[in-house]
Amino acid sequence: MGKVVADISVSLDGFVAGPDPDLEHGLGLGGEALHTWALAGDAVDREILAATTEATGAVVMGRRLFDFVDGPTGWSDEMGYGAAEAGTPPVLVVTRNPPDHVRLGDRFSFVVDGVRSAVAKAVSTAGERDVVIMGGAEVIRGAFEAGVVDELRLHLAPVILGAGTALFNDGTEPMLLRQIHVRASTHATHLTYRVDSRDSS
């Protein structure tokens, strides 16, 4: 069985999006700098993207992130999961209200009974590959609270946003993680932490 990995880009001051995100600017004001590493073509970054895309058997995301990637400026045949890798793993979207129409087709399914259920369904779908929880922040926090995360993978971008959507907030329970991998490129420091307290229930 693969791992359940929370994987997200983050600023030096802990934000995963800048202020005022909307459907046209999904990462908010200044937030595009968080994903420079995924688009700039650095050899280290390309290797990390390719390896992650290949290892992914299913993806979990929240409804807000889905609305961005399914929107008119979102994913396409040329740019999608894994950036230019344009991977097409099945995606499970955590939402209370599934949309009536999906631009990107039947690779998306909608889970209305919470992130724990979505991760369980994704694990069943992924087989021997990993489940990647790619955001947004609320879904990743919910996955930690549910005790279903094996690893946290952060792509630390050299940018200070000053405001926006924080990955963790004042209500987050304290956690002690074990750093297991660090790799730096020109545009990011890629950090992987083992979550030793995963819920076995």
C-alpha positions, 0 to 999 in steps of 0.5 A, spaced: 500 500 500 502 507 498 502 512 503 497 518 504 501 524 503 499 532 504 503 535 498 503 543 498 507 549 496 508 554 502 511 561 503 516 562 508 511 566 512 506 559 512 501 561 506 499 557 501 495 562 497 496 570 497 490 575 499 484 575 495 484 569 491 478 568 485 477 564 480 482 567 475 487 568 480 487 562 484 493 563 488 491 570 490 495 576 490 502 575 489 501 567 490 503 565 483 510 565 486 509 559 490 509 555 484 515 558 480 518 551 482 513 547 478 513 551 472 520 554 471 524 548 468 529 547 474 532 540 473 531 538 480 524 540 480 522 537 474 525 530 477 521 531 483 514 533 479 515 527 475 517 522 481 511 525 484 506 524 478 508 517 477 507 515 484 500 518 485 494 513 484 489 518 487 488 525 489 484 528 494 482 536 494 477 541 497 471 544 493 475 551 492 481 548 489 477 544 484 473 550 482 480 553 480 482 547 477 476 546 473 475 553 471 477 556 465 484 558 466 485 551 470 487 544 468 488 543 461 491 537 456 498 541 457 498 543 464 494 539 470 496 535 476 504 535 476 504 542 472 507 540 465 507 533 467 499 533 466 498 527 470 491 524 470 490 520 476 483 520 479 481 526 483 476 525 489 473 532 491 471 533 498 464 538 498 457 538 501 455 540 494 457 537 488 457 541 482 452 540 476 457 540 471 465 538 470 469 541 465 474 536 466 470 530 465 469 523 469 476 523 472 473 527 478 468 524 483 465 528 489 465 526 496 460 529 501 461 525 507 468 528 509 475 528 508 476 521 512 471 518 507 475 521 501 482 519 503 479 512 505 476 512 498 482 514 495 486 509 498 482 504 495 482 507 488 490 508 488 492 501 490 499 500 491 500 508 489 500 514 493 494 518 495 496 525 495 492 531 498 494 537 494 489 542 498 487 547 500 489 548 507 482 547 510 482 540 507 490 538 509 488 541 516 482 536 516 486 530 514 491 531 520 485 532 524 482 526 522 489 522 523 490 520 516 496 523 513 503 519 513 507 524 510 507 532 509 511 534 503 512 542 503 515 546 497 518 552 501 518 558 496 523 563 497 517 568 498 514 572 503 506 574 502 505 577 508 498 575 508 493 570 505 491 563 507 495 560 512 497 552 512 496 551 519 492 556 524 491 558 531 486 552 532 491 546 529 493 541 534 501 541 536 504 535 532 511 533 532 514 531 525 520 527 523 524 530 517 526 525 512 528 528 506 530 535 504 532 537 497 533 544 494 533 547 487 533 554 485 526 556 486 524 552 492 526 547 498 523 541 498 521 538 505 518 531 507 516 530 514 514 523 517 507 523 521 509 518 526 502 519 530 497 517 524 491 514 527 490 506 526 483 506 526 
